[in-house]
Amino acid sequence: MSFLFRNFQSKMPRNFRSSSFMKPLVVLALPGMYLFYKYNQYKRQQQEQNKRKVTERELDHLNQKIVSYLFS
């Protein structure tokens, strides 16, 4: 979390860094950024699981075809 804060702080102009106006915004922005990161991570995992399921189904189908050709 401190990496996000440092990265966020380094991109701000110098006069805004110590401003009391920016501190509440940073406090609100950091949890939002973290939640956005975790949501994207969750979506990516779901997509990978779905691709894996499709691949397994295709492999099962091909294995069934091979078995049927060999034993028919």
C-alpha positions in Angstrom: 0.0 0.0 0.0 2.9 2.4 0.7 4.1 1.8 -2.8 0.8 3.2 -4.2 1.1 6.2 -1.9 4.6 6.9 -2.9 3.8 6.5 -6.6 0.7 8.7 -6.3 2.7 11.3 -4.3 5.6 11.4 -6.8 3.3 12.3 -9.7 1.7 15.3 -7.9 3.1 18.8 -8.2 5.3 19.8 -5.3 3.0 22.4 -3.9 0.1 19.8 -3.7 2.1 17.2 -1.8 2.0 18.8 1.6 -1.4 20.5 1.0 -4.0 19.7 3.6 -6.5 19.6 0.7 -4.8 16.5 -0.8 -4.5 14.4 2.3 -8.2 13.5 2.5 -8.2 12.7 -1.2 -5.3 10.4 -0.8 -6.9 8.6 2.1 -10.0 8.1 0.0 -8.2 7.2 -3.2 -5.9 4.5 -1.9 -8.6 2.1 -0.7 -10.4 2.7 -4.0 -7.3 1.9 -6.0 -6.7 -1.3 -3.9 -10.3 -2.4 -4.4 -10.0 -1.8 -8.2 -6.8 -3.8 -8.3 -8.4 -6.7 -6.4 -11.5 -6.6 -8.6 -9.4 -6.8 -11.7 -7.4 -9.6 -10.2 -10.6 -11.5 -9.5 -11.9 -10.9 -13.0 -8.7 -12.2 -14.5 -8.8 -15.4 -12.4 -12.4 -16.0 -13.5 -11.5 -15.6 -17.1 -8.6 -18.1 -16.7 -10.8 -20.6 -15.0 -13.4 -20.3 -17.8 -10.7 -20.8 -20.4 -9.4 -23.8 -18.5 -12.9 -25.4 -18.4 -13.4 -24.9 -22.1 -10.1 -26.4 -22.9 -10.8 -29.4 -20.6 -14.2 -30.0 -22.4 -12.5 -29.8 -25.8 -9.9 -32.3 -24.7 -12.5 -34.7 -23.3 -14.4 -34.5 -26.6 -11.3 -35.2 -28.6 -10.4 -38.2 -26.3 -13.9 -39.6 -26.8 -13.5 -39.3 -30.5 -10.1 -41.1 -30.4 -11.5 -43.9 -28.3 -14.5 -44.3 -30.5 -12.4 -44.5 -33.6 -9.9 -47.0 -32.1 -12.6 -49.4 -30.8 -15.1 -49.2 -33.6 
